[in-house]
Amino acid sequence: MMDKENPLTPNRATNNRSVGPATGIARILKPSLNRILREYIGITIGVLITALALDMFLIPNRLAAGGVSGLSTVLHYKLGFPVGATMAVLNLLLFAIGTKVHGWKYGMKTVYGAFGLALAVDLMVPLTKYFMITNDAILGTLYGGILSGIGMGIVFRNGGNTGGTDIVAQIFQKYSNLGLGQLFLLVDGFVMLVAAGAFGLRLALYGMIAVIVMGRVIDYVQEGLSIEKAAFIMSEHTEEITSAILFELRRGATAIASRGCYSGKQRDTIFCVVERRQVEHLKRIVHSIDPKAFVIVSDVREVVGEGFKQFAA
């Protein structure tokens, strides 16, 4: 009688090559061709929007909004070099130095984003010079920061990068104890100083505002606007409150075992996420069941899962 093959034993037909956890994870993480194509399309759209922001708002108003683009703007007005070509040369130098210091650690999306943006900035100049929307530095700062933030946020959301400041910060990180965030500020601060010497302190300060606006908009594009709220509810009537959340609000809830440090009592803390418009209803429900309940409501930047936004394919 032949022995039954153990289901945990690798199939002989596969030459004893088992599919281990690492292989399974690799298959899960391996992006599909459609996803790669969508990401590169997204990076391209983000690069074009950022180039529009530079050509229509920032460069014409002499606003150096940090990084390689800001330094290239200064060189453009002082030496007459095209902004995009200067960005390409500077990024090429930074890639070379970064590779010498760290070895090659830059993905194709970073290379594509860095040189794609440099190319787009120069190619779009003939198209945008006839659409000079404003020569007001304040409007240029705000709309340039917003539009470039949208573009950069789309690039980052699709796993891309545009080089520049990131590479410089990574190079200096090897020789200092500072974090990447601090190094980003130092690099952008240096560009601001150069801009102040070239264009005056007023325009340099506007450029700094553009950097701040751009950073906030990038966060919003990557993480989304805060339209959901998270609530922690501590009460003696957790069962009734949980039932009301499930059947009146039609939202899920999680009971977390907890202990009051003052009273020493063991009780469940209810955790749930609701839409902003449901917060008042939730508070009314809790108050009607237990007026003495303790409720904490906080902003949630992004919720992915059942009942909210779905994971990207």
N, C-alpha and C positions, 0 to 999 in steps of 0.2 A: 504494500500500500504506500502510495506516495504521500509524503508529508504536505500538509497545507502550507502555503507560503505565508509567512508572517507579514501582516500588513505594514509593520514598521520597518521591514527589511527592504532595502532598495531593490527595485525591479531589475532582474537580470537583463531584461531587454534594453535597459538604458546603460549597459556597460558599468553597472554599479555606481553610477554617478547620481548621488542623491541630491535633492533640492533642499538645501539647508536654509536656516533663517536668513542668513546674509543674502542668499540668492533670491529668496522671496521678497525681501525688502528692496533689493536692487530692481526687481521687476516692477514693484509698486512705484518706486521713485523714478524709474526711467520714463521720461516724457514721450508722449506720442508725437508723431510727425505733425499732426494737426495743431497740437498745443505749441510746439516749437514755432510753427508758421504764425500762429496767432500772436505769440510773444514778440516775434520780430516785426510783425505788422504794428503791434502796439508801441514798440520802441521807435519805429519809424514815425508814427503819428506824434509821439511825444517829442521827438527830436525836431520835427517840423514846427510844432507849436512853440517850442523853446526858441528856435531860430526866428520865428515871427516876433516874439517878445523882444529879442535882442535888436532886430533890425527896425522894428516899428517904434519902440519906446525907449529902450535903454541906451543903445549906441548913439542915436541921433541927439539925445539929451545929455551925452557925456556922463552917463551913470555907470560907474564901475561896480557892478553887483558882486564883488568877490570872485575868487577862483581864477581860472585861466581866461575865461571870457572877460573878466574885469581888467586883468593885466593886458590882454590883447586890445581892449578898447583904449587904454592909455597909450600903448605903442602906436595904435592907428592914428591918433590925433597928434602925437608928437613926432613920429617918424614916417607916417604915411603908409604903413603896412596894412594890407587887407586884414580884417579881423579874423575871418575864417582860416586863412592861410597861416596867420600867426598862432592861432589856437592849435592847428595841426602840428606845426613845428614844435611848440612848447610841449604838447602831449607826447610827441615822438621822443623828445629829450627826457621827459619824465618817465616814459615807459622804459627807455634805455637805462636810466639811473636806477629805477625801481627793480628792473631785472638783475642788474649788477649787485644790488644790495640784498634782495630777497630771492632771486631766481624768478623764473617766469611763473607768475601766479594770477595772470589776468585772463578771464574767459573771453570768448569770442564776442559776447554781448557788450562787454566793456570796450573792446576795440571798435566794434561796430558803432556803438553810441558815441564814443569820443570823436572818431573821424567822420562819422555821419553828421554830427552836429557842426563840425568845422566846415564841411562841404556845404551843408544847407545854408549856413549863415552867409557865405559868399554868393551862392547861387541865387538866393532870394533877394539880394540887394536891389537888382534892377526892377523886381516886382514890387518891392515895398517902398522905394524912394518916392513913388508917386502917391503914396497913401500915408503921408506924414500926418498922423492924427493930431498930435499935440506937440508943441515946443515948451509946454509948461512942465517944469521939473517935478512938481508934486504929482501931477497926473501921470507923468511918465514913470515915476517911482511906484505908484500904486498899481497901475495897470500892467506895467512891465513885470513887477513882482508877482502879481496874481497870475498872469499868463505864463510866465516862465515856471512858476510853481506848479501850475496844471501840467505843463509839458514834462517837467522833471518828475513829477509824481507818477505820470503814466509810464515813463521810462523805468522808474524804480519798481512800480507795481508789476511790470513784466520781467523783472529780474535783470534789467539792464543798468548801465552806468554811463557816465560821460567823462570818466577819468578826472584829470585836473587835480582839484583839492584832495580827493581821496588818495591819490598816489603820493602826493607830497606828504600828507599826514602819515601814511604808512612808512615812508622813507625815514622821517624824523622820529617815528615811534621807536625804531631800533636803537636810537642813540639818546633817548630820554625816558624818564619815568612817567611822562604825562599820558593821559588817555587819549583816544582818538578824537573824542568830542572837544577836548581842550586844544588839541593840535589843529583841528578844523578852525576854531575861533582865532588861533594865532595866525594861521595862514591867511584867512580872510582879513584879519586885522592888518597884516602887512600890506595886502592889496589896497586896503582903505588908506593907509599912510601914503602909498605911492600915488593913489588917486588924489589925495589932498594936496600933495606937492605939484601935481600936474594940472588939476582943475580947480583947486581951491577947496577950503574946508567945507563950504556950504554944499557943493555937489557931492563931496565924499560922504557927508552925513546922510544925504538923500540916498546914496548908494547903499549905506548901511541899513537904512530903513527897508530898501528893496530886498536885501538879503533876509531880513527878519520876516517880511511879508511872504517871500518865496518859501521860507522854511515852514511857516504855518500852513500855507496852502498845500505843500508837499505832504504834510501830515494828514490833512483832510482828504486828499486824493488817495493816499495809501490806506488809511484806516477808516475813512468815512466820517461823515458828520455824526455827532452824538445824538441819535434819535431813539436809542434804547436806554433804559434805566435798570440798574440792578438793585434789588432790595433785600436786606437782611431783617428778619422779623423775629423778635424774642418775646415769647408770650407763654402764659400758662394754658392757652387753648389752641395749641398748634394743630390738632386734628380738624377743628372747625374752620380755622383760617385756611389750612391747606385745601380742604374740600371746596371752599368758596373760590380760591384761586383757580382750582382745576375746572370747576363747573360754571362759575360766573364769568371769570376773565378768560377762560379757555386757554390758560397758560400752564406750563409745567412748573413743578416746584421740587426742591430737594431738601430733605431734613438732615441737618448736620448735628451730630451729638455734641453737646457743649455743657459747660458747668459754670454757674455764676460764681465769680471769685469772692464776692461779698457774702452771698447767701449760702454758697456751697451746694446749691441744688443742681441736680442733673436735669437737663431739659433739652429739647431739640430746638435748634435755630433754623428757621425757614429761609431758604435762599431761592429767589426767583428773578427772572428777567422779563420785563414788560416793555411795551412801547410807551413813548412819552405821554401819549394821550390817555393811557390807562393808569397813570400814576395816581391821580386824584381818586379814581374809582377804587384802586387798591387800598389807599389810605382810609377811605370811607368804610370799606369792608372790614379792615382790621379794627378800626375804632368802634364799629357797631358790635363786634364780637368781644373785644377786649380793650376798653378805653385805657387800660394801664400798660398796654403793649409798648415795647421799645422798637422803633423802626428806623433803619438807616437806608437812605436812598442815594445812590451815586451814579455818575455818568458812566456809560459803557461806550467805548469807541467803536467796537465792531463785535457783532454776534453772528456766528456761522453755525448752522445746524437746523434741525427740524423746527418749523414755525417761524424761522427768520431767513436770512440770506443763505443760499446753498453754496457748497464748495464748488470752485471752478473745476471743470473737467480737465 
